Amino acid sequence: MLKEIVEKGHYCFVEKVDSWQDAIRQSYAPLLKDNTVENEYVEAVIECVNKYGPYIVIVPGIAMPHSTEGAVGCNGTAISFMKVEEEVDFDPEDPDKKAKLFFSLAAIDHDQHIQNIQSLMDTLMNEDIVEALMNAKTKGDLEEIVNQYE
């Protein structure tokens, strides 16, 4: 999964963001750039978080932005990666709802969405990979992680 993210250029590194909404928008920038998703999709993700709460923070430190199945503006299946140096706070009352790593999902159907999640979970189960990603600052760092773990 990480290899594909690097090969397709679906990653970005950000120092800080103004809000969790801004974090979601920036995390999808690589997928907007190649038209995997459109702005409508990104706004649908934000609306889902507004409606259902910060469900996208799957474990402390890691967010997995995604929208509901069949969301308008999703043109392909992919995962983008974003690392934010300054933690993003999704719920000031819950210290476990902060994130530095964003794995933003786009999938054109349910099966591909499930495959995306499984691939991501396989990667995130490896604590060494997660630690390396938390320390990554450049494309070169990502390439090293790919070479070491995939």
matplotlib code that plots the C-alpha trace (Angstrom):
import matplotlib.pyplot as plt

x = [0.0, 2.7, 4.6, 1.6, 1.1, 4.7, 4.6, 1.4, 2.5, -0.4, 1.3, 2.0, 3.7, 2.2, 3.6, 0.2, -3.4, -6.0, -8.7, -9.6, -11.7, -8.6, -6.6, -9.2, -9.1, -5.3, -5.1, -7.1, -5.0, -3.0, -6.2, -7.8, -4.7, -5.1, -8.9, -9.3, -11.8, -13.5, -14.2, -17.7, -16.3, -14.0, -16.8, -18.9, -16.2, -16.3, -20.1, -19.9, -17.6, -19.9, -22.9, -21.3, -18.5, -14.7, -15.2, -12.3, -9.7, -9.4, -6.7, -4.9, -2.7, -4.2, -7.1, -8.7, -10.9, -13.6, -17.2, -20.2, -20.5, -21.5, -20.5, -20.6, -17.3, -15.3, -13.8, -11.3, -10.0, -6.9, -5.4, -3.4, -1.1, -0.5, 1.7, 1.0, 3.8, 1.4, -1.3, -4.9, -7.6, -10.9, -12.6, -11.1, -12.9, -11.3, -7.5, -7.7, -9.3, -6.1, -4.2, -0.8, -1.1, -3.9, -4.8, -7.5, -9.6, -11.4, -13.2, -15.7, -17.5, -18.0, -15.6, -12.8, -13.5, -13.1, -9.9, -8.5, -9.3, -7.8, -4.6, -4.4, -5.0, -2.3, 0.1, -1.0, -0.7, 3.0, 4.1, 7.5, 5.9, 3.6, 6.6, 8.6, 5.6, 5.3, 8.9, 8.8, 9.3, 10.0, 9.4, 12.8, 11.7, 8.6, 10.7, 13.0, 10.0, 8.7, 12.1, 12.4, 9.0, 7.3]
y = [0.0, 2.5, 1.7, 2.6, 5.8, 6.8, 5.7, 7.6, 10.7, 10.4, 12.0, 15.3, 16.7, 19.7, 21.7, 22.7, 23.3, 25.8, 23.2, 19.6, 20.6, 22.1, 18.9, 16.8, 19.1, 19.1, 15.3, 14.9, 17.3, 14.6, 12.8, 16.0, 16.8, 13.6, 13.7, 10.6, 12.7, 16.0, 18.8, 17.4, 14.2, 16.0, 18.2, 15.0, 13.6, 16.8, 16.7, 13.0, 14.1, 17.0, 14.6, 11.5, 12.9, 12.2, 8.5, 8.9, 9.0, 5.2, 5.2, 8.0, 9.8, 8.3, 9.5, 7.7, 10.2, 8.7, 9.2, 7.0, 4.4, 5.9, 9.4, 11.9, 13.1, 9.9, 8.9, 6.2, 4.0, 5.2, 6.1, 9.2, 9.8, 13.1, 13.7, 16.9, 18.0, 19.8, 17.4, 18.0, 18.1, 16.7, 16.9, 19.2, 17.1, 13.8, 13.6, 10.3, 12.2, 13.9, 12.9, 13.4, 10.7, 10.9, 8.0, 9.4, 6.9, 7.0, 4.0, 3.7, 0.7, -1.2, -4.0, -1.7, 0.3, -2.8, -3.7, -0.2, -0.6, -4.1, -3.0, 0.0, -2.1, -4.6, -1.7, -0.1, -3.3, -3.0, -0.7, -0.1, 1.2, 3.5, 4.8, 5.4, 7.2, 9.4, 10.4, 10.8, 14.3, 13.8, 11.7, 10.1, 9.1, 7.4, 5.6, 4.3, 3.0, 1.3, -0.3, -1.5, -2.9, -3.8]
z = [0.0, 0.9, -2.3, -4.4, -2.4, -3.1, -6.8, -7.5, -5.6, -3.3, -0.2, 1.4, 4.4, 6.3, 9.2, 10.7, 9.7, 10.8, 11.6, 11.3, 8.2, 6.7, 7.5, 5.6, 2.6, 2.6, 3.0, -0.2, -2.2, -3.9, -4.9, -6.1, -8.2, -10.3, -10.3, -8.2, -6.2, -6.7, -4.2, -3.7, -2.3, 0.1, 1.4, 1.8, 4.1, 6.2, 6.4, 7.6, 10.4, 11.3, 11.3, 13.0, 15.0, 14.7, 13.7, 11.3, 14.1, 14.3, 17.0, 18.8, 16.3, 13.1, 11.0, 8.1, 6.3, 4.1, 3.1, 2.7, -0.1, -3.5, -2.5, -5.4, -6.7, -6.2, -9.6, -8.5, -5.8, -3.9, -0.5, 0.1, 3.0, 4.9, 7.9, 9.9, 12.3, 14.7, 15.9, 14.6, 17.3, 16.3, 19.7, 22.4, 25.1, 24.0, 24.0, 21.9, 19.0, 17.8, 14.6, 12.9, 10.3, 7.7, 5.4, 3.2, 1.3, -2.0, -3.4, -6.2, -4.6, -1.4, -2.2, -3.1, 0.0, 2.1, 0.3, 1.0, 4.7, 4.9, 3.2, 5.5, 8.6, 7.6, 7.4, 10.7, 12.6, 12.3, 15.1, 13.5, 10.3, 12.3, 14.3, 11.1, 9.5, 12.6, 12.1, 8.3, 7.0, 3.3, 0.2, 0.8, 4.3, 2.8, 0.2, 3.0, 4.8, 1.7, 1.0, 4.6, 5.2, 1.9]

ax = plt.figure().add_subplot(projection="3d")
ax.plot(x, y, z, "-o")
ax.set_aspect("equal")
plt.show()
